[in-house]
């Protein structure tokens, strides 16, 4: 059975940057998609409201955040994508230095 995680992050409050970010995600680089799948992420969705991003990932039994981070560190193309995304993204106030997407706590399931 797949596990699901929800994460959140903000974008910089700039209409043009937000439009560019949306456009970038209409054609995510194939190398980045391959890396995402290789890490054990079976499905990923990102939602936007204003400047707030909300990501849902469904992962298989091979996935761990530590493994994903290690794979990303070793992949120059993913690192290039992440540097590009940093031009649009704004860490949340509670993020530690270097953190971007923060794991959300599920508080209700009906």
C-alpha positions in Angstrom: 0.0 0.0 0.0 1.3 3.5 -0.9 1.9 6.1 1.8 0.9 9.7 1.3 2.7 12.8 2.4 1.6 16.4 2.3 4.1 19.3 2.1 3.9 23.0 1.9 6.0 26.0 0.8 5.5 29.6 -0.3 6.3 31.4 -3.5 7.6 34.9 -3.6 4.8 37.4 -3.8 5.4 38.4 -7.4 2.8 37.8 -10.1 5.3 37.4 -12.8 7.4 34.9 -10.9 4.3 33.0 -9.9 3.3 32.9 -13.6 6.7 31.6 -14.5 6.6 29.0 -11.8 3.3 27.7 -13.1 4.7 27.6 -16.6 7.8 25.7 -15.5 5.5 23.0 -14.0 3.6 22.6 -17.2 6.8 20.9 -18.6 8.9 19.6 -15.8 12.3 18.5 -17.2 12.3 14.8 -18.1 15.4 14.1 -16.0 13.7 15.6 -13.0 10.6 13.4 -13.5 12.8 10.3 -13.9 14.5 11.2 -10.6 11.2 11.7 -8.8 10.0 8.3 -10.0 13.3 6.6 -9.2 13.1 7.8 -5.6 9.9 5.8 -5.0 7.4 8.6 -5.6 4.5 7.0 -7.5 2.4 10.2 -7.9 2.9 13.9 -7.1 0.5 16.8 -7.3 1.1 20.5 -6.5 -1.7 22.9 -5.7 -1.4 26.7 -5.5 -3.5 29.3 -3.6 -2.1 32.8 -3.7 1.5 32.3 -2.8 1.0 29.0 -0.9 2.0 25.7 -2.5 0.6 22.4 -1.3 2.2 19.2 -2.5 0.8 15.7 -2.2 3.1 12.7 -2.9 2.2 9.1 -2.9 5.2 6.8 -2.4 6.0 3.2 -2.5 7.9 1.0 0.0 11.3 2.1 -1.4 10.8 5.8 -0.6 12.4 7.7 2.3 13.1 11.4 2.5 16.7 10.7 3.3 17.1 8.5 0.2 15.4 11.1 -2.0 17.7 13.8 -0.6 20.8 11.7 -1.3 19.7 10.9 -4.9 19.0 14.6 -5.5 22.4 15.6 -4.2 24.1 13.2 -6.7 22.1 14.4 -9.7 23.4 17.6 -11.4 20.2 18.0 -13.4 18.0 17.9 -10.3 20.4 20.4 -8.6 20.0 22.7 -11.6 16.2 22.4 -11.4 16.3 23.1 -7.6 18.5 26.2 -8.2 15.9 27.5 -10.7 13.0 26.7 -8.4 14.7 28.7 -5.6 14.3 31.9 -7.7 10.5 31.5 -7.2 10.2 29.9 -3.8 10.2 31.5 -0.3 10.8 29.3 2.7 8.2 29.3 5.4 9.0 31.2 8.6 9.4 28.0 10.6 11.8 26.4 8.1 15.4 25.7 9.2 18.2 27.1 7.1 18.3 25.2 3.8 14.8 23.7 4.2 12.1 24.4 1.6 9.2 22.0 1.4 7.9 21.3 5.0 6.1 18.1 5.9 2.5 18.9 7.1 0.9 17.1 10.0 -2.4 15.3 9.3 -4.8 16.4 12.0 -8.0 14.9 10.6 -8.9 11.8 8.6 -12.6 10.9 8.1 
